[in-house]
């Protein structure tokens, strides 16, 4: 089992309000929804790197 790390991040009220609306629609807690969204971005980055021949996106720009 992977050990999880907890940390606090400052969040603007409008972002928190958006999470409070969208997380329940996706049947997730606020934290689980943030993790889901971050994982989506991680996968998008992997796909972009694969399409660019394995170069990190910061090198190709």
N, C-alpha and C positions, 0 to 999 in steps of 0.2 A: 504494500500500500504506500502511495506517495504522501509524504508529509506536506501539508499546506502551510503557507506563510500568510499571516494576516497583517494588513497595514491599512492605515487611514489615508485617504486622499481628500484634499479640499475639492468640493464640488459646487459649482455655481447653482443657485436655486432653480434656474430653468432646466438644467440638466437633471437635477434630482427629480423635479416634477415630471419630466419626460420619462425617466426610468420608472417612476411610480405609476405612470399610466401604461407604459408598454410592457413592463415585466409581467404583470398579471395576465395580460392578453396572451402572452407566450407561455403562460403557466410556469413562470419562474420567479424566484425571489429577485430582489434588486441585485444582490451580489452575483447570483447565478447568471443573470442576464448580462451583467458587465463581463463576466468571464466568457460567456457565449459570444458576445460581440468582439472581444479581443481575440478569441480563437478564430473567428471568421477573418479578421484582419491578418492573422498569422498565416492562414491558409492562402489568402489572396497574395500575400508577399511571396510565399513559396511558389505559387503558380507563376507569378511575374518573373521570379528568378529563373525558373525552369524555361520559360519562354525566351529569356534573354541569354540562354546558354549557361546558366549557373552563376552569373555575375550578380553580386548584391545590387539592389536598386540604387544605392547611393553612388556606386562606381559608374553605372550606366548613364546617369543624368548629366 
